[in-house]
Amino acid sequence: MAAVGVVKPGLLTTVQDLGRWGHQHEGVPVAGPMDPYSHRLANRLVGNPDSAATLEVTVVGPDLQFEGDVTFAVTGAVFPMTLDGAVLPANTACMAGPGARLHFGSRSRGARAYLAVAGGFDLPPVLGSRATSLISRMGPFGGRPLRPGDRLPVGEARGRSAGDGLPLTMPDGGASVRVMWGPQADTFVPAARDVLVSSRYEITAQSNRMGYRLSGPALTHAVSADILSEATPLGSLQVPKNGQPILLMADRQTTGGYPKIATVITADLPLAGQLAPGEWIAFTACSPAEAHRALRELEERLGEAYG
């Protein structure tokens, strides 16, 4: 069986699939890719179902060695890459032979790349998923990031490569994303909504896959900053007492007790997932109809990967 070996793991490289859905009521986080679009595109480029496991590469890329003949593709954040010293294109299916080594250079845009192999990474699922949840230590390799010497078996390739894909435009230092008002938006002073959509916030160094802690103009509560704990959807902007919002991401907790002023729309979550600490994020309000239209357009763009 072919496999991929880890020579150097990079800053944070994890195995991810579409997530561990269906267990939030049991306190199990979903996990999954920070940029679901690029994850799905990588899989389609090598003929996998969207649910196949990929590698999520964060900010600093790994060195990997292929054991056997492997078809692979890399999408998402822009990294220069070489395969045995030869420059390698992104967003297209490539072939690697036994012993070939893949090297990631310094990223230029975006924060997370996704590497898919034809057949997917054949690792034991946990509660039906191969996603790595760092917060709960659940998933392949005990829920930890990859380390030197780890070996990832490759499954049997069954599908047809989609050819060249349609990647997202990666953010360059920051991005503006669209939001709909959240379930507790009325518990903030009226001016808080205007503050949110007219300001830029910095993603602080205290951010991770669980959530982005943002720094910027405070969002003032009109009543208590505490609520009864309730479910925390992906993309929620919850606001603790200090008024600094927290954008909940893939490894978010299943429930939370801070008011949620807004939620990033599904179509813009991949863009948010490509931001790194030190970069900025801004928010614009949109209607449910606009959010649905944006999601349809994104899905149509992804569908074109099949050519």
Order of alpha helices (4+ residues) and beta strands (2+ residues): beta-beta-alpha-beta-beta-beta-beta-beta-beta-beta-beta-alpha-beta-beta-alpha-beta-beta-beta-beta-beta-beta-beta-alpha-beta-alpha
